[in-house]
Amino acid sequence: MTNFYNSGLYTQPFYNKISNLVFDEDFLLDTITDNYDGFFKYYSCEIEEVGQAESEVIRQMFYLSLKRISGKCLYFKPLIFNADIALECGLTPLVTPDIKINNNALYRSCHNFINILILSSRTEEKVQIMDLSPRLDAYQALTDNSIDAASDLFQDLKRFESVIGKSLTQKVLSAIS
């Protein structure tokens, strides 16, 4: 039986969209370091690891991540955060402090860290804004074993598969059933 999780009309939404995130490169570096294996698995085909120190590999992953999220991005705060699954779904995970902008002044609360999933909307990349729902649906399914009833998975399976791939679609189907 499929475990549905509503997007927010009747219950707490799985995602909250963050509109005015203040990006801090130090926290991206910390996120990569804390989730080294997941980032390495995701970027391994773009990194020359042979004979390199771990710090050099981390630096390469940092710059690849920065390149991926440079420009206009969408930020989502999920109920459940898992960096490995985010990368697998084509999202960039980031742990960042809760920074608010008020009257052009920044207020930073380092006690309240938030976990963000970033989707780049750069048009020159394969990842585009229309790929958003399948990636977020897959992330929700793999972290919470639930999915929104209005998901593209049920509306247009071929499009869903074309965005995230057949093997990930199979993992999603297994997770929600």
Chimera marker file (.cmm) of the C-alpha trace (Angstrom):
<marker_set name="trace">
<marker id="1" x="0.000" y="0.000" z="0.000" r="1" g="1" b="0" radius="0.5"/>
<marker id="2" x="1.311" y="3.436" z="-0.921" r="1" g="1" b="0" radius="0.5"/>
<marker id="3" x="2.088" y="5.819" z="1.932" r="1" g="1" b="0" radius="0.5"/>
<marker id="4" x="1.010" y="9.298" z="0.808" r="1" g="1" b="0" radius="0.5"/>
<marker id="5" x="2.209" y="12.485" z="2.470" r="1" g="1" b="0" radius="0.5"/>
<marker id="6" x="0.298" y="15.590" z="1.511" r="1" g="1" b="0" radius="0.5"/>
<marker id="7" x="2.242" y="18.608" z="0.299" r="1" g="1" b="0" radius="0.5"/>
<marker id="8" x="0.713" y="20.935" z="2.857" r="1" g="1" b="0" radius="0.5"/>
<marker id="9" x="-2.969" y="21.607" z="2.363" r="1" g="1" b="0" radius="0.5"/>
<marker id="10" x="-4.097" y="19.515" z="5.325" r="1" g="1" b="0" radius="0.5"/>
<marker id="11" x="-0.916" y="18.558" z="7.138" r="1" g="1" b="0" radius="0.5"/>
<marker id="12" x="2.547" y="19.959" z="7.694" r="1" g="1" b="0" radius="0.5"/>
<marker id="13" x="4.306" y="20.103" z="4.314" r="1" g="1" b="0" radius="0.5"/>
<marker id="14" x="7.327" y="17.901" z="3.713" r="1" g="1" b="0" radius="0.5"/>
<marker id="15" x="9.199" y="20.881" z="2.232" r="1" g="1" b="0" radius="0.5"/>
<marker id="16" x="9.340" y="24.547" z="3.105" r="1" g="1" b="0" radius="0.5"/>
<marker id="17" x="10.592" y="26.804" z="0.357" r="1" g="1" b="0" radius="0.5"/>
<marker id="18" x="13.284" y="29.203" z="1.554" r="1" g="1" b="0" radius="0.5"/>
<marker id="19" x="13.284" y="32.423" z="-0.426" r="1" g="1" b="0" radius="0.5"/>
<marker id="20" x="15.984" y="34.646" z="1.063" r="1" g="1" b="0" radius="0.5"/>
<marker id="21" x="18.775" y="32.311" z="2.052" r="1" g="1" b="0" radius="0.5"/>
<marker id="22" x="22.106" y="33.977" z="2.667" r="1" g="1" b="0" radius="0.5"/>
<marker id="23" x="24.675" y="31.582" z="1.237" r="1" g="1" b="0" radius="0.5"/>
<marker id="24" x="27.848" y="30.986" z="3.240" r="1" g="1" b="0" radius="0.5"/>
<marker id="25" x="30.666" y="29.090" z="1.490" r="1" g="1" b="0" radius="0.5"/>
<marker id="26" x="32.137" y="27.903" z="4.801" r="1" g="1" b="0" radius="0.5"/>
<marker id="27" x="28.986" y="25.927" z="5.520" r="1" g="1" b="0" radius="0.5"/>
<marker id="28" x="29.088" y="24.311" z="2.082" r="1" g="1" b="0" radius="0.5"/>
<marker id="29" x="32.647" y="23.206" z="2.839" r="1" g="1" b="0" radius="0.5"/>
<marker id="30" x="31.505" y="21.854" z="6.226" r="1" g="1" b="0" radius="0.5"/>
<marker id="31" x="28.608" y="20.002" z="4.581" r="1" g="1" b="0" radius="0.5"/>
<marker id="32" x="30.980" y="18.389" z="2.062" r="1" g="1" b="0" radius="0.5"/>
<marker id="33" x="33.457" y="17.423" z="4.779" r="1" g="1" b="0" radius="0.5"/>
<marker id="34" x="30.736" y="15.967" z="7.016" r="1" g="1" b="0" radius="0.5"/>
<marker id="35" x="29.256" y="13.984" z="4.113" r="1" g="1" b="0" radius="0.5"/>
<marker id="36" x="32.507" y="13.168" z="2.305" r="1" g="1" b="0" radius="0.5"/>
<marker id="37" x="31.504" y="9.688" z="1.093" r="1" g="1" b="0" radius="0.5"/>
<marker id="38" x="28.213" y="10.860" z="-0.425" r="1" g="1" b="0" radius="0.5"/>
<marker id="39" x="29.783" y="13.807" z="-2.219" r="1" g="1" b="0" radius="0.5"/>
<marker id="40" x="32.700" y="11.673" z="-3.397" r="1" g="1" b="0" radius="0.5"/>
<marker id="41" x="30.340" y="9.042" z="-4.794" r="1" g="1" b="0" radius="0.5"/>
<marker id="42" x="28.378" y="11.754" z="-6.627" r="1" g="1" b="0" radius="0.5"/>
<marker id="43" x="31.402" y="13.625" z="-8.028" r="1" g="1" b="0" radius="0.5"/>
<marker id="44" x="33.799" y="10.676" z="-8.437" r="1" g="1" b="0" radius="0.5"/>
<marker id="45" x="33.658" y="10.688" z="-12.238" r="1" g="1" b="0" radius="0.5"/>
<marker id="46" x="34.715" y="14.369" z="-12.286" r="1" g="1" b="0" radius="0.5"/>
<marker id="47" x="37.570" y="14.070" z="-9.771" r="1" g="1" b="0" radius="0.5"/>
<marker id="48" x="41.064" y="12.792" z="-10.348" r="1" g="1" b="0" radius="0.5"/>
<marker id="49" x="41.724" y="11.037" z="-7.058" r="1" g="1" b="0" radius="0.5"/>
<marker id="50" x="44.895" y="9.104" z="-7.793" r="1" g="1" b="0" radius="0.5"/>
<marker id="51" x="47.642" y="10.234" z="-5.446" r="1" g="1" b="0" radius="0.5"/>
<marker id="52" x="45.719" y="13.228" z="-4.123" r="1" g="1" b="0" radius="0.5"/>
<marker id="53" x="45.284" y="14.092" z="-0.488" r="1" g="1" b="0" radius="0.5"/>
<marker id="54" x="41.770" y="14.084" z="0.918" r="1" g="1" b="0" radius="0.5"/>
<marker id="55" x="41.945" y="17.864" z="1.364" r="1" g="1" b="0" radius="0.5"/>
<marker id="56" x="42.581" y="18.294" z="-2.380" r="1" g="1" b="0" radius="0.5"/>
<marker id="57" x="39.634" y="16.010" z="-3.220" r="1" g="1" b="0" radius="0.5"/>
<marker id="58" x="37.427" y="18.034" z="-0.847" r="1" g="1" b="0" radius="0.5"/>
<marker id="59" x="38.585" y="21.239" z="-2.539" r="1" g="1" b="0" radius="0.5"/>
<marker id="60" x="37.652" y="19.831" z="-5.958" r="1" g="1" b="0" radius="0.5"/>
<marker id="61" x="34.222" y="18.742" z="-4.701" r="1" g="1" b="0" radius="0.5"/>
<marker id="62" x="33.736" y="22.192" z="-3.165" r="1" g="1" b="0" radius="0.5"/>
<marker id="63" x="34.429" y="23.941" z="-6.469" r="1" g="1" b="0" radius="0.5"/>
<marker id="64" x="32.260" y="21.479" z="-8.409" r="1" g="1" b="0" radius="0.5"/>
<marker id="65" x="29.415" y="22.150" z="-5.958" r="1" g="1" b="0" radius="0.5"/>
<marker id="66" x="29.909" y="25.910" z="-6.203" r="1" g="1" b="0" radius="0.5"/>
<marker id="67" x="29.851" y="25.685" z="-9.988" r="1" g="1" b="0" radius="0.5"/>
<marker id="68" x="26.659" y="23.645" z="-9.870" r="1" g="1" b="0" radius="0.5"/>
<marker id="69" x="24.793" y="26.087" z="-7.644" r="1" g="1" b="0" radius="0.5"/>
<marker id="70" x="26.166" y="29.352" z="-9.001" r="1" g="1" b="0" radius="0.5"/>
<marker id="71" x="23.482" y="31.588" z="-10.361" r="1" g="1" b="0" radius="0.5"/>
<marker id="72" x="19.805" y="31.345" z="-9.585" r="1" g="1" b="0" radius="0.5"/>
<marker id="73" x="18.807" y="28.503" z="-7.260" r="1" g="1" b="0" radius="0.5"/>
<marker id="74" x="15.753" y="27.254" z="-5.426" r="1" g="1" b="0" radius="0.5"/>
<marker id="75" x="16.142" y="26.281" z="-1.768" r="1" g="1" b="0" radius="0.5"/>
<marker id="76" x="13.996" y="23.806" z="0.127" r="1" g="1" b="0" radius="0.5"/>
<marker id="77" x="14.054" y="22.841" z="3.786" r="1" g="1" b="0" radius="0.5"/>
<marker id="78" x="12.860" y="19.219" z="4.123" r="1" g="1" b="0" radius="0.5"/>
<marker id="79" x="11.404" y="17.579" z="7.216" r="1" g="1" b="0" radius="0.5"/>
<marker id="80" x="14.103" y="14.885" z="6.911" r="1" g="1" b="0" radius="0.5"/>
<marker id="81" x="17.648" y="15.659" z="5.775" r="1" g="1" b="0" radius="0.5"/>
<marker id="82" x="19.890" y="13.060" z="4.156" r="1" g="1" b="0" radius="0.5"/>
<marker id="83" x="22.825" y="14.354" z="2.111" r="1" g="1" b="0" radius="0.5"/>
<marker id="84" x="23.493" y="11.055" z="0.322" r="1" g="1" b="0" radius="0.5"/>
<marker id="85" x="19.917" y="10.735" z="-0.907" r="1" g="1" b="0" radius="0.5"/>
<marker id="86" x="19.837" y="14.417" z="-1.905" r="1" g="1" b="0" radius="0.5"/>
<marker id="87" x="22.888" y="13.926" z="-4.131" r="1" g="1" b="0" radius="0.5"/>
<marker id="88" x="21.419" y="10.739" z="-5.575" r="1" g="1" b="0" radius="0.5"/>
<marker id="89" x="18.276" y="12.696" z="-6.527" r="1" g="1" b="0" radius="0.5"/>
<marker id="90" x="20.230" y="15.500" z="-8.219" r="1" g="1" b="0" radius="0.5"/>
<marker id="91" x="19.880" y="17.971" z="-5.349" r="1" g="1" b="0" radius="0.5"/>
<marker id="92" x="22.722" y="19.707" z="-3.524" r="1" g="1" b="0" radius="0.5"/>
<marker id="93" x="22.518" y="19.347" z="0.264" r="1" g="1" b="0" radius="0.5"/>
<marker id="94" x="23.604" y="22.204" z="2.500" r="1" g="1" b="0" radius="0.5"/>
<marker id="95" x="23.619" y="22.691" z="6.248" r="1" g="1" b="0" radius="0.5"/>
<marker id="96" x="23.562" y="26.396" z="7.039" r="1" g="1" b="0" radius="0.5"/>
<marker id="97" x="22.787" y="28.625" z="9.998" r="1" g="1" b="0" radius="0.5"/>
<marker id="98" x="19.400" y="30.281" z="10.190" r="1" g="1" b="0" radius="0.5"/>
<marker id="99" x="20.247" y="33.702" z="8.772" r="1" g="1" b="0" radius="0.5"/>
<marker id="100" x="17.528" y="36.303" z="8.428" r="1" g="1" b="0" radius="0.5"/>
<marker id="101" x="17.562" y="39.592" z="6.572" r="1" g="1" b="0" radius="0.5"/>
<marker id="102" x="15.742" y="42.415" z="8.333" r="1" g="1" b="0" radius="0.5"/>
<marker id="103" x="15.963" y="46.027" z="7.151" r="1" g="1" b="0" radius="0.5"/>
<marker id="104" x="19.132" y="45.214" z="5.176" r="1" g="1" b="0" radius="0.5"/>
<marker id="105" x="20.828" y="43.829" z="8.290" r="1" g="1" b="0" radius="0.5"/>
<marker id="106" x="21.810" y="40.192" z="8.739" r="1" g="1" b="0" radius="0.5"/>
<marker id="107" x="20.857" y="38.251" z="11.838" r="1" g="1" b="0" radius="0.5"/>
<marker id="108" x="22.669" y="34.971" z="12.223" r="1" g="1" b="0" radius="0.5"/>
<marker id="109" x="21.619" y="32.317" z="14.687" r="1" g="1" b="0" radius="0.5"/>
<marker id="110" x="24.293" y="29.660" z="14.863" r="1" g="1" b="0" radius="0.5"/>
<marker id="111" x="22.194" y="27.683" z="17.315" r="1" g="1" b="0" radius="0.5"/>
<marker id="112" x="19.484" y="26.956" z="14.751" r="1" g="1" b="0" radius="0.5"/>
<marker id="113" x="21.058" y="25.173" z="11.825" r="1" g="1" b="0" radius="0.5"/>
<marker id="114" x="18.798" y="24.392" z="8.915" r="1" g="1" b="0" radius="0.5"/>
<marker id="115" x="19.199" y="21.750" z="6.261" r="1" g="1" b="0" radius="0.5"/>
<marker id="116" x="18.591" y="22.924" z="2.734" r="1" g="1" b="0" radius="0.5"/>
<marker id="117" x="18.296" y="21.097" z="-0.561" r="1" g="1" b="0" radius="0.5"/>
<marker id="118" x="19.331" y="23.213" z="-3.512" r="1" g="1" b="0" radius="0.5"/>
<marker id="119" x="18.149" y="22.832" z="-7.085" r="1" g="1" b="0" radius="0.5"/>
<marker id="120" x="20.037" y="24.887" z="-9.636" r="1" g="1" b="0" radius="0.5"/>
<marker id="121" x="17.858" y="26.461" z="-12.283" r="1" g="1" b="0" radius="0.5"/>
<marker id="122" x="20.689" y="27.367" z="-14.643" r="1" g="1" b="0" radius="0.5"/>
<marker id="123" x="19.532" y="26.777" z="-18.195" r="1" g="1" b="0" radius="0.5"/>
<marker id="124" x="22.918" y="25.666" z="-19.480" r="1" g="1" b="0" radius="0.5"/>
<marker id="125" x="22.812" y="22.637" z="-17.174" r="1" g="1" b="0" radius="0.5"/>
<marker id="126" x="20.729" y="19.529" z="-17.699" r="1" g="1" b="0" radius="0.5"/>
<marker id="127" x="18.959" y="20.185" z="-14.405" r="1" g="1" b="0" radius="0.5"/>
<marker id="128" x="16.168" y="22.651" z="-15.050" r="1" g="1" b="0" radius="0.5"/>
<marker id="129" x="13.276" y="23.986" z="-13.059" r="1" g="1" b="0" radius="0.5"/>
<marker id="130" x="10.843" y="21.569" z="-14.704" r="1" g="1" b="0" radius="0.5"/>
<marker id="131" x="12.899" y="18.718" z="-13.240" r="1" g="1" b="0" radius="0.5"/>
<marker id="132" x="12.098" y="19.924" z="-9.744" r="1" g="1" b="0" radius="0.5"/>
<marker id="133" x="9.066" y="17.805" z="-8.836" r="1" g="1" b="0" radius="0.5"/>
<marker id="134" x="10.461" y="14.390" z="-9.760" r="1" g="1" b="0" radius="0.5"/>
<marker id="135" x="13.689" y="15.120" z="-7.851" r="1" g="1" b="0" radius="0.5"/>
<marker id="136" x="11.862" y="16.341" z="-4.744" r="1" g="1" b="0" radius="0.5"/>
<marker id="137" x="9.321" y="13.499" z="-4.968" r="1" g="1" b="0" radius="0.5"/>
<marker id="138" x="12.153" y="10.967" z="-5.215" r="1" g="1" b="0" radius="0.5"/>
<marker id="139" x="13.929" y="12.550" z="-2.243" r="1" g="1" b="0" radius="0.5"/>
<marker id="140" x="10.748" y="12.452" z="-0.143" r="1" g="1" b="0" radius="0.5"/>
<marker id="141" x="10.063" y="8.833" z="-1.098" r="1" g="1" b="0" radius="0.5"/>
<marker id="142" x="13.586" y="7.668" z="-0.281" r="1" g="1" b="0" radius="0.5"/>
<marker id="143" x="13.818" y="9.516" z="3.057" r="1" g="1" b="0" radius="0.5"/>
<marker id="144" x="10.248" y="9.215" z="4.359" r="1" g="1" b="0" radius="0.5"/>
<marker id="145" x="8.764" y="6.330" z="2.328" r="1" g="1" b="0" radius="0.5"/>
<marker id="146" x="5.911" y="8.677" z="1.379" r="1" g="1" b="0" radius="0.5"/>
<marker id="147" x="4.965" y="10.681" z="-1.693" r="1" g="1" b="0" radius="0.5"/>
<marker id="148" x="2.467" y="13.340" z="-2.633" r="1" g="1" b="0" radius="0.5"/>
<marker id="149" x="-0.633" y="11.900" z="-4.316" r="1" g="1" b="0" radius="0.5"/>
<marker id="150" x="-0.252" y="14.504" z="-7.092" r="1" g="1" b="0" radius="0.5"/>
<marker id="151" x="3.297" y="13.396" z="-7.924" r="1" g="1" b="0" radius="0.5"/>
<marker id="152" x="4.442" y="13.104" z="-11.538" r="1" g="1" b="0" radius="0.5"/>
<marker id="153" x="5.160" y="9.476" z="-10.688" r="1" g="1" b="0" radius="0.5"/>
<marker id="154" x="1.408" y="8.831" z="-10.950" r="1" g="1" b="0" radius="0.5"/>
<marker id="155" x="0.619" y="11.470" z="-13.598" r="1" g="1" b="0" radius="0.5"/>
<marker id="156" x="3.432" y="10.914" z="-16.135" r="1" g="1" b="0" radius="0.5"/>
<marker id="157" x="5.698" y="7.967" z="-15.306" r="1" g="1" b="0" radius="0.5"/>
<marker id="158" x="7.777" y="8.351" z="-18.502" r="1" g="1" b="0" radius="0.5"/>
<marker id="159" x="8.639" y="11.966" z="-17.696" r="1" g="1" b="0" radius="0.5"/>
<marker id="160" x="9.413" y="11.018" z="-14.100" r="1" g="1" b="0" radius="0.5"/>
<marker id="161" x="11.790" y="8.284" z="-15.314" r="1" g="1" b="0" radius="0.5"/>
<marker id="162" x="13.396" y="10.604" z="-17.880" r="1" g="1" b="0" radius="0.5"/>
<marker id="163" x="14.301" y="13.085" z="-15.129" r="1" g="1" b="0" radius="0.5"/>
<marker id="164" x="15.633" y="10.763" z="-12.419" r="1" g="1" b="0" radius="0.5"/>
<marker id="165" x="16.350" y="7.541" z="-14.335" r="1" g="1" b="0" radius="0.5"/>
<marker id="166" x="14.852" y="4.057" z="-14.322" r="1" g="1" b="0" radius="0.5"/>
<marker id="167" x="16.861" y="2.616" z="-11.440" r="1" g="1" b="0" radius="0.5"/>
<marker id="168" x="16.040" y="5.532" z="-9.121" r="1" g="1" b="0" radius="0.5"/>
<marker id="169" x="12.380" y="5.330" z="-10.172" r="1" g="1" b="0" radius="0.5"/>
<marker id="170" x="12.397" y="1.650" z="-9.175" r="1" g="1" b="0" radius="0.5"/>
<marker id="171" x="13.893" y="2.570" z="-5.793" r="1" g="1" b="0" radius="0.5"/>
<marker id="172" x="11.130" y="5.163" z="-5.354" r="1" g="1" b="0" radius="0.5"/>
<marker id="173" x="8.426" y="2.652" z="-6.216" r="1" g="1" b="0" radius="0.5"/>
<marker id="174" x="9.898" y="0.154" z="-3.748" r="1" g="1" b="0" radius="0.5"/>
<marker id="175" x="10.145" y="2.779" z="-1.027" r="1" g="1" b="0" radius="0.5"/>
<marker id="176" x="6.509" y="3.860" z="-1.239" r="1" g="1" b="0" radius="0.5"/>
<marker id="177" x="4.940" y="0.441" z="-1.568" r="1" g="1" b="0" radius="0.5"/>
<link id1="1" id2="2" r="1" g="1" b="0" radius="0.2"/>
<link id1="2" id2="3" r="1" g="1" b="0" radius="0.2"/>
<link id1="3" id2="4" r="1" g="1" b="0" radius="0.2"/>
<link id1="4" id2="5" r="1" g="1" b="0" radius="0.2"/>
<link id1="5" id2="6" r="1" g="1" b="0" radius="0.2"/>
<link id1="6" id2="7" r="1" g="1" b="0" radius="0.2"/>
<link id1="7" id2="8" r="1" g="1" b="0" radius="0.2"/>
<link id1="8" id2="9" r="1" g="1" b="0" radius="0.2"/>
<link id1="9" id2="10" r="1" g="1" b="0" radius="0.2"/>
<link id1="10" id2="11" r="1" g="1" b="0" radius="0.2"/>
<link id1="11" id2="12" r="1" g="1" b="0" radius="0.2"/>
<link id1="12" id2="13" r="1" g="1" b="0" radius="0.2"/>
<link id1="13" id2="14" r="1" g="1" b="0" radius="0.2"/>
<link id1="14" id2="15" r="1" g="1" b="0" radius="0.2"/>
<link id1="15" id2="16" r="1" g="1" b="0" radius="0.2"/>
<link id1="16" id2="17" r="1" g="1" b="0" radius="0.2"/>
<link id1="17" id2="18" r="1" g="1" b="0" radius="0.2"/>
<link id1="18" id2="19" r="1" g="1" b="0" radius="0.2"/>
<link id1="19" id2="20" r="1" g="1" b="0" radius="0.2"/>
<link id1="20" id2="21" r="1" g="1" b="0" radius="0.2"/>
<link id1="21" id2="22" r="1" g="1" b="0" radius="0.2"/>
<link id1="22" id2="23" r="1" g="1" b="0" radius="0.2"/>
<link id1="23" id2="24" r="1" g="1" b="0" radius="0.2"/>
<link id1="24" id2="25" r="1" g="1" b="0" radius="0.2"/>
<link id1="25" id2="26" r="1" g="1" b="0" radius="0.2"/>
<link id1="26" id2="27" r="1" g="1" b="0" radius="0.2"/>
<link id1="27" id2="28" r="1" g="1" b="0" radius="0.2"/>
<link id1="28" id2="29" r="1" g="1" b="0" radius="0.2"/>
<link id1="29" id2="30" r="1" g="1" b="0" radius="0.2"/>
<link id1="30" id2="31" r="1" g="1" b="0" radius="0.2"/>
<link id1="31" id2="32" r="1" g="1" b="0" radius="0.2"/>
<link id1="32" id2="33" r="1" g="1" b="0" radius="0.2"/>
<link id1="33" id2="34" r="1" g="1" b="0" radius="0.2"/>
<link id1="34" id2="35" r="1" g="1" b="0" radius="0.2"/>
<link id1="35" id2="36" r="1" g="1" b="0" radius="0.2"/>
<link id1="36" id2="37" r="1" g="1" b="0" radius="0.2"/>
<link id1="37" id2="38" r="1" g="1" b="0" radius="0.2"/>
<link id1="38" id2="39" r="1" g="1" b="0" radius="0.2"/>
<link id1="39" id2="40" r="1" g="1" b="0" radius="0.2"/>
<link id1="40" id2="41" r="1" g="1" b="0" radius="0.2"/>
<link id1="41" id2="42" r="1" g="1" b="0" radius="0.2"/>
<link id1="42" id2="43" r="1" g="1" b="0" radius="0.2"/>
<link id1="43" id2="44" r="1" g="1" b="0" radius="0.2"/>
<link id1="44" id2="45" r="1" g="1" b="0" radius="0.2"/>
<link id1="45" id2="46" r="1" g="1" b="0" radius="0.2"/>
<link id1="46" id2="47" r="1" g="1" b="0" radius="0.2"/>
<link id1="47" id2="48" r="1" g="1" b="0" radius="0.2"/>
<link id1="48" id2="49" r="1" g="1" b="0" radius="0.2"/>
<link id1="49" id2="50" r="1" g="1" b="0" radius="0.2"/>
<link id1="50" id2="51" r="1" g="1" b="0" radius="0.2"/>
<link id1="51" id2="52" r="1" g="1" b="0" radius="0.2"/>
<link id1="52" id2="53" r="1" g="1" b="0" radius="0.2"/>
<link id1="53" id2="54" r="1" g="1" b="0" radius="0.2"/>
<link id1="54" id2="55" r="1" g="1" b="0" radius="0.2"/>
<link id1="55" id2="56" r="1" g="1" b="0" radius="0.2"/>
<link id1="56" id2="57" r="1" g="1" b="0" radius="0.2"/>
<link id1="57" id2="58" r="1" g="1" b="0" radius="0.2"/>
<link id1="58" id2="59" r="1" g="1" b="0" radius="0.2"/>
<link id1="59" id2="60" r="1" g="1" b="0" radius="0.2"/>
<link id1="60" id2="61" r="1" g="1" b="0" radius="0.2"/>
<link id1="61" id2="62" r="1" g="1" b="0" radius="0.2"/>
<link id1="62" id2="63" r="1" g="1" b="0" radius="0.2"/>
<link id1="63" id2="64" r="1" g="1" b="0" radius="0.2"/>
<link id1="64" id2="65" r="1" g="1" b="0" radius="0.2"/>
<link id1="65" id2="66" r="1" g="1" b="0" radius="0.2"/>
<link id1="66" id2="67" r="1" g="1" b="0" radius="0.2"/>
<link id1="67" id2="68" r="1" g="1" b="0" radius="0.2"/>
<link id1="68" id2="69" r="1" g="1" b="0" radius="0.2"/>
<link id1="69" id2="70" r="1" g="1" b="0" radius="0.2"/>
<link id1="70" id2="71" r="1" g="1" b="0" radius="0.2"/>
<link id1="71" id2="72" r="1" g="1" b="0" radius="0.2"/>
<link id1="72" id2="73" r="1" g="1" b="0" radius="0.2"/>
<link id1="73" id2="74" r="1" g="1" b="0" radius="0.2"/>
<link id1="74" id2="75" r="1" g="1" b="0" radius="0.2"/>
<link id1="75" id2="76" r="1" g="1" b="0" radius="0.2"/>
<link id1="76" id2="77" r="1" g="1" b="0" radius="0.2"/>
<link id1="77" id2="78" r="1" g="1" b="0" radius="0.2"/>
<link id1="78" id2="79" r="1" g="1" b="0" radius="0.2"/>
<link id1="79" id2="80" r="1" g="1" b="0" radius="0.2"/>
<link id1="80" id2="81" r="1" g="1" b="0" radius="0.2"/>
<link id1="81" id2="82" r="1" g="1" b="0" radius="0.2"/>
<link id1="82" id2="83" r="1" g="1" b="0" radius="0.2"/>
<link id1="83" id2="84" r="1" g="1" b="0" radius="0.2"/>
<link id1="84" id2="85" r="1" g="1" b="0" radius="0.2"/>
<link id1="85" id2="86" r="1" g="1" b="0" radius="0.2"/>
<link id1="86" id2="87" r="1" g="1" b="0" radius="0.2"/>
<link id1="87" id2="88" r="1" g="1" b="0" radius="0.2"/>
<link id1="88" id2="89" r="1" g="1" b="0" radius="0.2"/>
<link id1="89" id2="90" r="1" g="1" b="0" radius="0.2"/>
<link id1="90" id2="91" r="1" g="1" b="0" radius="0.2"/>
<link id1="91" id2="92" r="1" g="1" b="0" radius="0.2"/>
<link id1="92" id2="93" r="1" g="1" b="0" radius="0.2"/>
<link id1="93" id2="94" r="1" g="1" b="0" radius="0.2"/>
<link id1="94" id2="95" r="1" g="1" b="0" radius="0.2"/>
<link id1="95" id2="96" r="1" g="1" b="0" radius="0.2"/>
<link id1="96" id2="97" r="1" g="1" b="0" radius="0.2"/>
<link id1="97" id2="98" r="1" g="1" b="0" radius="0.2"/>
<link id1="98" id2="99" r="1" g="1" b="0" radius="0.2"/>
<link id1="99" id2="100" r="1" g="1" b="0" radius="0.2"/>
<link id1="100" id2="101" r="1" g="1" b="0" radius="0.2"/>
<link id1="101" id2="102" r="1" g="1" b="0" radius="0.2"/>
<link id1="102" id2="103" r="1" g="1" b="0" radius="0.2"/>
<link id1="103" id2="104" r="1" g="1" b="0" radius="0.2"/>
<link id1="104" id2="105" r="1" g="1" b="0" radius="0.2"/>
<link id1="105" id2="106" r="1" g="1" b="0" radius="0.2"/>
<link id1="106" id2="107" r="1" g="1" b="0" radius="0.2"/>
<link id1="107" id2="108" r="1" g="1" b="0" radius="0.2"/>
<link id1="108" id2="109" r="1" g="1" b="0" radius="0.2"/>
<link id1="109" id2="110" r="1" g="1" b="0" radius="0.2"/>
<link id1="110" id2="111" r="1" g="1" b="0" radius="0.2"/>
<link id1="111" id2="112" r="1" g="1" b="0" radius="0.2"/>
<link id1="112" id2="113" r="1" g="1" b="0" radius="0.2"/>
<link id1="113" id2="114" r="1" g="1" b="0" radius="0.2"/>
<link id1="114" id2="115" r="1" g="1" b="0" radius="0.2"/>
<link id1="115" id2="116" r="1" g="1" b="0" radius="0.2"/>
<link id1="116" id2="117" r="1" g="1" b="0" radius="0.2"/>
<link id1="117" id2="118" r="1" g="1" b="0" radius="0.2"/>
<link id1="118" id2="119" r="1" g="1" b="0" radius="0.2"/>
<link id1="119" id2="120" r="1" g="1" b="0" radius="0.2"/>
<link id1="120" id2="121" r="1" g="1" b="0" radius="0.2"/>
<link id1="121" id2="122" r="1" g="1" b="0" radius="0.2"/>
<link id1="122" id2="123" r="1" g="1" b="0" radius="0.2"/>
<link id1="123" id2="124" r="1" g="1" b="0" radius="0.2"/>
<link id1="124" id2="125" r="1" g="1" b="0" radius="0.2"/>
<link id1="125" id2="126" r="1" g="1" b="0" radius="0.2"/>
<link id1="126" id2="127" r="1" g="1" b="0" radius="0.2"/>
<link id1="127" id2="128" r="1" g="1" b="0" radius="0.2"/>
<link id1="128" id2="129" r="1" g="1" b="0" radius="0.2"/>
<link id1="129" id2="130" r="1" g="1" b="0" radius="0.2"/>
<link id1="130" id2="131" r="1" g="1" b="0" radius="0.2"/>
<link id1="131" id2="132" r="1" g="1" b="0" radius="0.2"/>
<link id1="132" id2="133" r="1" g="1" b="0" radius="0.2"/>
<link id1="133" id2="134" r="1" g="1" b="0" radius="0.2"/>
<link id1="134" id2="135" r="1" g="1" b="0" radius="0.2"/>
<link id1="135" id2="136" r="1" g="1" b="0" radius="0.2"/>
<link id1="136" id2="137" r="1" g="1" b="0" radius="0.2"/>
<link id1="137" id2="138" r="1" g="1" b="0" radius="0.2"/>
<link id1="138" id2="139" r="1" g="1" b="0" radius="0.2"/>
<link id1="139" id2="140" r="1" g="1" b="0" radius="0.2"/>
<link id1="140" id2="141" r="1" g="1" b="0" radius="0.2"/>
<link id1="141" id2="142" r="1" g="1" b="0" radius="0.2"/>
<link id1="142" id2="143" r="1" g="1" b="0" radius="0.2"/>
<link id1="143" id2="144" r="1" g="1" b="0" radius="0.2"/>
<link id1="144" id2="145" r="1" g="1" b="0" radius="0.2"/>
<link id1="145" id2="146" r="1" g="1" b="0" radius="0.2"/>
<link id1="146" id2="147" r="1" g="1" b="0" radius="0.2"/>
<link id1="147" id2="148" r="1" g="1" b="0" radius="0.2"/>
<link id1="148" id2="149" r="1" g="1" b="0" radius="0.2"/>
<link id1="149" id2="150" r="1" g="1" b="0" radius="0.2"/>
<link id1="150" id2="151" r="1" g="1" b="0" radius="0.2"/>
<link id1="151" id2="152" r="1" g="1" b="0" radius="0.2"/>
<link id1="152" id2="153" r="1" g="1" b="0" radius="0.2"/>
<link id1="153" id2="154" r="1" g="1" b="0" radius="0.2"/>
<link id1="154" id2="155" r="1" g="1" b="0" radius="0.2"/>
<link id1="155" id2="156" r="1" g="1" b="0" radius="0.2"/>
<link id1="156" id2="157" r="1" g="1" b="0" radius="0.2"/>
<link id1="157" id2="158" r="1" g="1" b="0" radius="0.2"/>
<link id1="158" id2="159" r="1" g="1" b="0" radius="0.2"/>
<link id1="159" id2="160" r="1" g="1" b="0" radius="0.2"/>
<link id1="160" id2="161" r="1" g="1" b="0" radius="0.2"/>
<link id1="161" id2="162" r="1" g="1" b="0" radius="0.2"/>
<link id1="162" id2="163" r="1" g="1" b="0" radius="0.2"/>
<link id1="163" id2="164" r="1" g="1" b="0" radius="0.2"/>
<link id1="164" id2="165" r="1" g="1" b="0" radius="0.2"/>
<link id1="165" id2="166" r="1" g="1" b="0" radius="0.2"/>
<link id1="166" id2="167" r="1" g="1" b="0" radius="0.2"/>
<link id1="167" id2="168" r="1" g="1" b="0" radius="0.2"/>
<link id1="168" id2="169" r="1" g="1" b="0" radius="0.2"/>
<link id1="169" id2="170" r="1" g="1" b="0" radius="0.2"/>
<link id1="170" id2="171" r="1" g="1" b="0" radius="0.2"/>
<link id1="171" id2="172" r="1" g="1" b="0" radius="0.2"/>
<link id1="172" id2="173" r="1" g="1" b="0" radius="0.2"/>
<link id1="173" id2="174" r="1" g="1" b="0" radius="0.2"/>
<link id1="174" id2="175" r="1" g="1" b="0" radius="0.2"/>
<link id1="175" id2="176" r="1" g="1" b="0" radius="0.2"/>
<link id1="176" id2="177" r="1" g="1" b="0" radius="0.2"/>
</marker_set>
